[in-house]
Amino acid sequence: MKAVQISDYGDRENLELREIEVPTPRVGEALVQLDYAGINFIDVYMRQGDYRNSSTYGTPLPFTLGMEGAGTIVDANGVQGISVGDHVAYCLSRGSYAEYAAVPAWKLVEIPTSMDPAVATVLMLQGCTAHYLSHSLFPIRAEQWCLVHAGAGGVGQLLIQLAKARGAKVITTVGSAGKAEIVKELGADHVVLYLEDDFYQVVQELTGGQGVHVVYDAVGADTIDRSIRSLRTRGTCVNYGGSSGLVENVRPLDLADAGSTFFTRPHLAHYMVTQAEIKRRAEDLFRWVAEGALKVRIDSIFPLAEATAAHERIEQRKTMGKLLLRATDS
Ligand SMILES: NC(=O)c1ccc[n+]([C@@H]2O[C@H](COP(=O)([O-])OP(=O)(O)OC[C@H]3O[C@@H](n4cnc5c(N)ncnc54)[C@H](OP(=O)(O)O)[C@@H]3O)[C@@H](O)[C@H]2O)c1
């Protein structure tokens, strides 16, 4: 089968389309013939080697990129409760930039018959992230203020919609005027073009100097200090990524000075620990899309052979929504 692999950590030129053996599912795994692989920013970190020592998302070389996909089970491998022919989606199992993937069966969710597998793919890693951030980590309540960075990004667009659905007041930052239009359509209350305006100042003005209850910050290095200062007393800073660079240091005294604030650096994996938890999040998201309450925007779909161009697009901040790889026409 075809698969996009790396043998060395580094830049996107290291991505190589190779012919490799179809994986043999181990005990508890099923073999999935993929329609789509989702591209996520975590793939960039993994390619660069940022997660080489991670106990949650280790990346032993060589490996096939990709942590998310959707397709059809072609070998159920004796696992109870699943069958050949089931249409499924999943995330947090490495190796989806390929035509086939062996996936732990407990991570698979069945896709509703009416749902496009491309949409189901989006809802797994980015959708479940937006879900746990807004419903579990900091279950945002009506009338609370939140600040969502990179609001036009894959996670950002979904997070804005989920926060609005819970009645929150959403301030969001974006990198361009085109992205501002998208987040306004999604219901964001205030949009900051953060390469032009200081989001900290805007937050102060909008909240009467109080600050926000929660900041969802996956931009990281460029924004984290001002994100913490944008909180109100006892507010929560959720640093869930580092698109501009991973955050290396946060001083406890800075958290205290900002108003005895809370800081957390979560992994999605710790909010998807059981099959029931995965199903609960995915089924909520599937239902909201079916009801028209949640919109999914696909930025573009590349063939496997163009994974390098796809990485270039996400790294150069050009995406406005989800990037996918189509596994069937590489
Ligand atoms: N911890 C978790 O559980 C978890 C789970 C999923 C994703 N994440 C993280 O969430 C973030 C968003 O992921 P995503 O896949 O949805 O990506 P994305 O938001 O679609 O793309 C990244 C966005 O970050 C912004 N950005 C700011 N500075 C940047 C820089 N120097 N280089 C590149 N982009 C920059 C850009 O938006 P603007 O142009 O608007 O600035 C860009 O479009 C990533 O950091 C990812 O690692 C974390």
PDBQT file of the ligand as one rigid body, heavy atoms in Angstrom, charges set to zero:
ROOT
HETATM    1  N1  LIG A 401      -3.736  19.540  23.236  1.00  0.00    +0.000 N 
HETATM    2  C1  LIG A 401      -4.696  19.040  22.504  1.00  0.00    +0.000 C 
HETATM    3  O1  LIG A 401      -5.503  18.258  22.988  1.00  0.00    +0.000 OA
HETATM    4  C2  LIG A 401      -4.793  19.430  21.057  1.00  0.00    +0.000 A 
HETATM    5  C3  LIG A 401      -5.640  18.729  20.205  1.00  0.00    +0.000 A 
HETATM    6  C4  LIG A 401      -5.785  19.182  18.891  1.00  0.00    +0.000 A 
HETATM    7  C5  LIG A 401      -5.060  20.289  18.458  1.00  0.00    +0.000 A 
HETATM    8  N2  LIG A 401      -4.216  20.904  19.319  1.00  0.00    +0.000 N 
HETATM    9  C6  LIG A 401      -3.464  22.101  18.915  1.00  0.00    +0.000 C 
HETATM   10  O2  LIG A 401      -4.395  23.064  18.491  1.00  0.00    +0.000 OA
HETATM   11  C7  LIG A 401      -3.773  23.921  17.546  1.00  0.00    +0.000 C 
HETATM   12  C8  LIG A 401      -4.660  24.052  16.346  1.00  0.00    +0.000 C 
HETATM   13  O3  LIG A 401      -4.592  22.861  15.612  1.00  0.00    +0.000 OA
HETATM   14  P1  LIG A 401      -5.257  22.762  14.188  1.00  0.00    +0.000 P 
HETATM   15  O4  LIG A 401      -4.882  21.446  13.654  1.00  0.00    +0.000 OA
HETATM   16  O5  LIG A 401      -6.701  23.128  14.317  1.00  0.00    +0.000 OA
HETATM   17  O6  LIG A 401      -4.466  23.876  13.371  1.00  0.00    +0.000 OA
HETATM   18  P2  LIG A 401      -5.009  25.253  12.808  1.00  0.00    +0.000 P 
HETATM   19  O7  LIG A 401      -5.567  26.058  13.937  1.00  0.00    +0.000 OA
HETATM   20  O8  LIG A 401      -5.914  24.966  11.660  1.00  0.00    +0.000 OA
HETATM   21  O9  LIG A 401      -3.696  25.940  12.241  1.00  0.00    +0.000 OA
HETATM   22  C9  LIG A 401      -2.842  26.662  13.041  1.00  0.00    +0.000 C 
HETATM   23  C10 LIG A 401      -3.216  28.168  13.125  1.00  0.00    +0.000 C 
HETATM   24  O10 LIG A 401      -2.425  28.737  14.141  1.00  0.00    +0.000 OA
HETATM   25  C11 LIG A 401      -2.224  30.092  13.861  1.00  0.00    +0.000 C 
HETATM   26  N3  LIG A 401      -0.804  30.469  14.026  1.00  0.00    +0.000 N 
HETATM   27  C12 LIG A 401      -0.361  31.450  14.811  1.00  0.00    +0.000 A 
HETATM   28  N4  LIG A 401       0.958  31.548  14.733  1.00  0.00    +0.000 NA
HETATM   29  C13 LIG A 401       1.376  30.612  13.864  1.00  0.00    +0.000 A 
HETATM   30  C14 LIG A 401       2.649  30.237  13.360  1.00  0.00    +0.000 A 
HETATM   31  N5  LIG A 401       3.778  30.872  13.748  1.00  0.00    +0.000 N 
HETATM   32  N6  LIG A 401       2.723  29.230  12.464  1.00  0.00    +0.000 NA
HETATM   33  C15 LIG A 401       1.618  28.574  12.074  1.00  0.00    +0.000 A 
HETATM   34  N7  LIG A 401       0.364  28.896  12.517  1.00  0.00    +0.000 NA
HETATM   35  C16 LIG A 401       0.249  29.904  13.420  1.00  0.00    +0.000 A 
HETATM   36  C17 LIG A 401      -2.682  30.332  12.414  1.00  0.00    +0.000 C 
HETATM   37  O11 LIG A 401      -3.926  31.036  12.464  1.00  0.00    +0.000 OA
HETATM   38  P3  LIG A 401      -3.917  32.644  12.326  1.00  0.00    +0.000 P 
HETATM   39  O12 LIG A 401      -3.416  32.949  10.947  1.00  0.00    +0.000 OA
HETATM   40  O13 LIG A 401      -5.322  33.040  12.547  1.00  0.00    +0.000 OA
HETATM   41  O14 LIG A 401      -2.979  33.133  13.386  1.00  0.00    +0.000 OA
HETATM   42  C18 LIG A 401      -2.878  28.937  11.865  1.00  0.00    +0.000 C 
HETATM   43  O15 LIG A 401      -3.875  28.882  10.868  1.00  0.00    +0.000 OA
HETATM   44  C19 LIG A 401      -2.396  23.340  17.270  1.00  0.00    +0.000 C 
HETATM   45  O16 LIG A 401      -1.446  24.030  18.039  1.00  0.00    +0.000 OA
HETATM   46  C20 LIG A 401      -2.543  21.916  17.749  1.00  0.00    +0.000 C 
HETATM   47  O17 LIG A 401      -1.339  21.329  18.110  1.00  0.00    +0.000 OA
HETATM   48  C21 LIG A 401      -4.074  20.485  20.595  1.00  0.00    +0.000 A 
ENDROOT
TORSDOF 0
